[in-house]
Amino acid sequence: MIRLRAEYDTWWNLVSTQFNRDTPIALGQDAEPVKLTTHDLRNEACHVAWNQRQVREGLAVSGYWAVDIRQAGRYQVALRRWPEETSYAITAGINGDDSDWRRDCIEEKNAPAYQGGTALDIGWAQLTLGNANYQQEIASDHTQVVFTVNLAAGEDQLFASFHDNKEQTIAPYYVYVRRL
């Protein structure tokens, strides 16, 4: 037991030094788009939307993504509230069920993770990346907001946010980054 505890302490000393250190997500190392989610947001409170129930509820979170731009060049950054595979507008709510889920495998108390979604009164989006700040208005039928930016290679912080008319800021739940 003493040996096991010593091994654990050695492991803990190794990993705990990394808790407050960013681990950047690689962008642009190939032509494949990279999907960032709010689960990977960095902020002081470690407050993130880490599951679909929180996305559906419209949980307000904010922060930044630690990124490592592998190749300098033009990039497309798409901000979304709902995943790319849906056709929902950024501001749209969801009424009832919108996915095939096994009711026989899910407890009723967990059904909100699979159905419904709160509409959000979002009016504009902002992106800060590569020492530049971009803003764009959002029409009620937009499924995404797309920014085209020139980026230098190296580590950076990607800040993205949706803003409503009540001064609430919400990080996009999904960000898709593609080197052009």
Secondary structure, 3 states (H helix, E strand, C coil): CHHHHHHHHHHHHHHHCCCCCCCCEEECCCCCCEEEEHHHCECCCCCCCCCHHHHHHCCCCCCEEEEEECCCEEEEEEEECCCCCCCCCCCCCEEEECCCCCHHHCCHHHHHHCEEECCCCEEEEEEEECCEEEEEECCCCCCCEEEEEEECCEEEEEEEEEEECCCCEECCCEEEEEEC
